[in-house]
Amino acid sequence: MNYVRLGRIETFPANTCRVVSLPEGEPVIVINLDGDLHVLEGHCGQGHSLEHVTIIESEGRVLCPLHGWELDLERRVCSANPDCVLKVFPVHLDRDEVVIACE
């Protein structure tokens, strides 16, 4: 298992999202939902960037900026298309840095 440091926690403020490129160039999106970090592949099931998702804080969901499809962050499933499941990266903090596990 490889571990990748994405940046210091303060670069991911609460209720924001940010796209970060992995060393191989693959984009991931870091979502800080009320202090809970989620790291997902950086494209929706249709291949479009999730860089400008809308965060629905009260429901733990985000909206694809192009389709408006809702993605449940806990279940990783799209409400409009249950077959659309995004890759989720295990995430943890190492001191003040956000770290993910990659295969």
C-alpha positions in Angstrom: 0.0 0.0 0.0 1.3 3.4 -0.9 0.6 6.5 1.1 0.3 10.0 -0.5 0.4 13.2 1.5 -2.1 15.7 0.0 -1.3 18.8 2.0 -1.6 20.4 5.4 -5.1 20.2 7.0 -5.5 24.0 7.0 -5.5 23.9 3.1 -8.8 22.0 3.3 -11.1 24.3 5.3 -14.4 23.0 6.6 -17.2 22.7 4.1 -15.0 23.1 1.1 -13.6 20.9 -1.6 -10.3 21.0 -3.5 -8.9 18.9 -6.4 -5.4 17.6 -5.9 -3.3 15.6 -8.4 -1.7 12.4 -7.3 1.9 11.7 -8.3 0.7 9.7 -11.4 -1.4 12.7 -12.4 -4.8 11.2 -11.4 -7.0 13.9 -9.8 -8.7 13.3 -6.5 -11.2 15.6 -4.7 -10.7 16.3 -1.0 -14.0 17.3 0.7 -14.0 18.6 4.2 -17.6 18.2 5.4 -17.8 19.8 8.9 -14.4 18.4 9.8 -14.9 15.0 8.3 -12.5 14.4 5.4 -13.5 12.5 2.3 -11.2 11.8 -0.7 -12.8 10.6 -3.9 -11.7 10.1 -7.5 -11.8 13.5 -9.2 -14.3 12.7 -11.9 -18.0 11.8 -11.8 -19.3 8.6 -13.3 -19.6 10.4 -16.7 -16.0 11.5 -16.6 -16.5 15.2 -15.7 -14.4 17.0 -13.1 -15.8 17.3 -9.7 -13.7 20.4 -8.9 -16.7 22.7 -8.4 -19.1 20.4 -6.6 -21.8 21.9 -4.4 -21.7 20.6 -0.8 -25.0 19.9 0.9 -23.7 20.0 4.5 -26.9 18.9 6.3 -27.3 15.8 4.2 -23.7 14.6 3.7 -24.0 14.9 -0.1 -22.3 16.7 -2.9 -23.8 17.7 -6.3 -21.9 17.1 -9.6 -21.5 20.6 -11.2 -22.4 19.4 -14.6 -25.3 16.9 -14.1 -26.6 18.0 -10.7 -26.5 14.4 -9.6 -26.2 13.9 -5.9 -23.5 11.7 -4.4 -23.9 10.3 -0.9 -20.4 10.6 0.7 -21.0 7.8 3.1 -22.3 5.2 0.6 -20.4 6.6 -2.4 -23.5 6.1 -4.6 -25.1 8.5 -7.0 -28.8 9.1 -6.4 -29.6 9.4 -10.1 -27.7 6.3 -11.1 -27.1 3.7 -8.4 -24.6 1.9 -10.7 -22.4 5.0 -10.5 -20.0 4.3 -7.6 -17.0 6.5 -7.1 -13.6 5.3 -5.9 -13.0 6.4 -2.3 -9.5 6.6 -0.8 -8.9 5.8 2.9 -7.9 9.1 4.5 -6.2 10.0 7.8 -4.3 12.8 9.5 -0.6 12.4 10.2 0.0 15.2 12.6 -1.3 18.1 10.5 -1.1 16.5 7.1 -3.9 14.8 5.1 -2.7 11.4 3.9 -4.5 8.8 1.7 -3.8 5.2 1.0 -3.4 4.2 -2.7 -3.2 0.8 -4.2 
